[in-house]
Amino acid sequence: MKWLMLCREPSLYSCKQIKRVCEQKGIELDILDPNRMLLVLADGQFQLFYQEGESYDKNRPPLKLLGKYDGVLPRFGTSSTEMGCAVLRHFEAQGTVVLNSADAFSLARNKWQSLQVLMANQLPVPHTSFAGNLVSVGEQLAQYSFPIVAKVLNGSQGNGVMLFEKPANAESVLATFSQLNEPYLSQQFIAESKGHDFRAFVIGDKVVAAMQRVGAKDEFRANIHQGGTAKIAELTESEQYWVVKAAQAIGLEVAGVDFLRTQQGILILEVNASPGFEGIEQVNKVDVAEEMVSYFLTKM
């Protein structure tokens, strides 16, 4: 059996862990960058080529035709979303099994569209808005009590997320975003959850691991990539129900669901299509890569 993982960085912890488990199970795994691929439709056939080397190298190797794969695991970052999803669709059109479809992956990568879908499926989400570029920033901000959070649509790992304590600061920065045509969404800041949130790792219809993330001192973001720390979290049956429902609403079979615990109950912040699992494995006695590979084998 031969699988393909779409990832730009084979040295990432998650990629190495999945590779380890595949080797243990006798699965051949290629880890290739979707940005190095050429998709071709010719003579009634789907073809896929790959080019090694760098664009500035005059002696760069020529394109190589890739063979058949039994399954494809998408693990590409936000900068590769468009091409990565195009490659996924190329495989899906041929009937190849994928672990997270292109449509679900693309939807999860758009913070606003994914929140719309979550709400349409009766999932609790924070008070959030997205404005056209002809709506004044002042009128946008009038929808909220401060502080608020602003997020660029395609940010990840806490990047592109800003906290504004006062309207004047928010108006200055968001007006600049509008001038630069940088789309963003505004969101009510949940003061009771400042500096901490929860991540649940969902595979199929179950939560395989969960953690609470706590932000660094004076940091409102709880992301580990922003200096936060993690500890194991026990989820209630209700919370497990909501996070699995969130992943399914987006269409993801593997997902990292971020949420807050509030006095009114759970609030779903985001559903991630390619969640890292180094942090969550460190605080849980769970081999996430084993769970992923074993689940994918059931789809073969």
N, C-alpha and C positions, 0 to 999 in steps of 0.2 A: 504494500500500500504506500502511496506517495502523496504527500500533502504539500501545499504551498502556504507560507505565511507572508503576508504583505506588510513589510516593515522596513523603514529606512535604517534602523540601528539594530543589527543583530546582537550587539553587546548589551542591550538593555536587559535588566534582570528578568522581566517577564518573558522575553524571547528566549533567553538561555534556559529558563525553567521549563518552558513548553518543549524546547528542543530535547532537554534531558528526559522528560517523560516519553516523548515520541521514540527516542532511541531505546528506552527500556521496553517499549511495547513493539519494537520492530517496525516502526513507521519511519519511512524516509521523509525528512522535512527540509525543503528549500526555504530560505529566508531571503526574499528579494524585494528591492525598492520599486514601488509602482511607478515612480517618476522616471525610471530607466526602461520602461516598457513601451513598445509600439504595438498598438492594436490594429489589426488588419481584417477587413472583410473582402474576400476575393474568391471567385470561382465557387460560390456557394459554401465557403468554409470560413470558420473563425480561426484566425491565426494570431499568435502572440510571440513577439520577439523581445529580446533583452540585450542591452548593451552595457558592458562593464567599462571601467575607466572614467576619466574626466573629460569634460567638453574641451578643455584647453590642450589636451594631449594629442599631438599630431599623429602619434602611433597608436591611437585608441583602437581596441579590437572592434571588428565589425559586429553587426547584429547577429544574435544567435536565436534560432527558432526553438521555442520551448515546447516540450512534449505535454502529454496528458497528465492531469492531476486528479486524484480521487476526491480531494476536499481542499477548501481554501479558508484560511483564518485571517481576517483583516485585523491588523494591529498598527495601522498608520496614524500619524499625528495630524493635527489640524491643518498644517501647511500642505498636506498631501490629500486632503479630503476629496477634491474634485477628481483628480486622476485615480486615486485609490478606488473610488466608487465606480468610475468608468471601467476599471479592470474587473471589479466584482461583477458588474452587469455583463461583461463579456463572458465570464464563466457561468453566470446564472442562465444566460441565454442558451448555453450548451447543455444545461441540465446538471452542471457540477454542483455538488453540495457545498454550501458556504455557512460559516458560523457567524451570523448576523448579515442580513441582506443589505444590499446597497441602499435601498429606500429607507430602511430603518437607521442605518448608519448615518446617512445624509441628514435625516430628520433630527437625530440626536445631536448632531453638530450645530444645529441652529437653535440657539437658546429660546428665541421667541416662538418659533413654530412648534417646538416641542412642548412648551408651556401651554400653547393653545390646544394641542392634542390631549395633554394631560387633563386640562380643565373640561374638555368635551367628554372625557371619560369619567367625569365626576371625581377626579382626584384633587385633593386640597393643595393649592399653590399660593404663594405670597401675592399680595396686591402688586401688580406689575403693569407697565405700559410701554408702548412702542409707538413713536410718532413719525409722521411724515416730515420732510425737511422744510415744509412751509408752515408748520405749527411752531409758534413761539416757545422758546424754552421756559419762559416765565409761566405760561399757561400749563405746560406740562408739569412743572413743579408745584403748581397750585393744587394738584390732585393729591398731594401728600402732606403729612406732618413730618417734620425733620427729627432725626437724620434719615437720609435715604442712601441707597446703594445704586450705582450705575455700572452696567456691564456691557462691554463690547460683545457683539453677537457671536463671534467665533473664538473668544479667548479660552484658555485652558490652564489648569494647575494654579488658579488664582490670579493669573496675569490678566490685565484689562478689567479688573474689578476695583471700584473706588468707593470710598465712604465719604459722604458730604454731611457735615454737621449743620451747616447754615446755607440758606438759599443763595446768597451772593457767591459763595465759592462754587456751588454747583452750576449756577448760571454761566459763570465765566468759562468753566471747563467744557460744559456740554454745548455751549454756543460754538466753541472752537471745533468740537467734534462735528457739529452740523455743517460748518464751513468746509471741513475736510471730507465731507460725505462719508464719515465713519459711522455706520449704524450702531446704535446702542439701545439698551432698554433700561428703564428706571424701575426701581423696586423698593417697596417699603422696608426699612431696616427693622429687624426684629430684635429689640434691645435686650430682651431676656435671654437671647441666645448668642450674645456678643462673644466672639472668640472661640466658639465651639460648635461643631455640627457632627453629623453621623454619616457614615458610608456603609451601605450594605452591598455585598457582592452577590449578585443573583445569577444563577445558571439554571436555565429551564424554568421550572416552576417552584424553585426553592432558594432560600438564602443559605449560602454555604459558609459565609463568614461576615462579621460586622465589626466595626470599630467606631469609637468616638475620637474625633480629632480636636485637639486643643491648640489654639493659636499661640504664637510667641508673645512675650510681654508687649503690651501696647499695640498688638496687631489684631485687627478685627477679623481677618481671614484665618480660617483654621487649616488651610491646605498645608500638607507636609512639605511641599515644595517651597512654601513661604516661611519655613522655619517651625512649623507646628509639630506637635508630638501626637502619638496615638496610644490608645489603650483599648482593650477588648470591650465590646458592648454586647449586652444581652437585650435582644429585641423582644417586645411583647408580641403576642399572636396577632394583635391588630396591626402593629407596625410591619410585621412580616407580610401580612396580607396586602397592605398598601404599597410596599416597595415592589413586590412581585407584580402587582397590578400595574404599577407605573412602567416597569420594564416591558410588560406585555402590551400596554397601550402604545408605546413607541414602536413595538415590533421586534425588540431585541431579545435574543436568547441568552446572551451574556451581557451583563450590564453592571455598572457601578451606580447605585442610586444614592444621591446625597439628600439628606433631609434634616429638618429641625424638630426638636421637641418643644412645644409651646403650651401655654395654659389652655389653649383651645384645641390642642391635639397636634398631630403630625402635619408638617408642611413639606411638600416635595420641592426641592430647589432645582434639581437637575438630574438627568439620566445620561450617563456616560457610556458610549459605545465601545470604547477600548480602554477600560480602566486598568491602571497599573495595580500590581498586587504585592509589591515588596513590603510596603508598610502594613497591609492587612495580614500578611503571612507572619510578620514579626510578632504580632500580638495575638494571633489565633493559632491553635495547633491544627491547622488545615493546610493541605497541599493543594492550593488553588489550581495549579497547572494540571495536576492529576485529575481533579474534578472536571476541568475543561476538556481535556483530551478524552476522558472516559465518556463524557456526555456526547462529544462529537462522534465518537465511534458508534454510538447508538443510532446515529442518523445515516450511517453508511448503508 
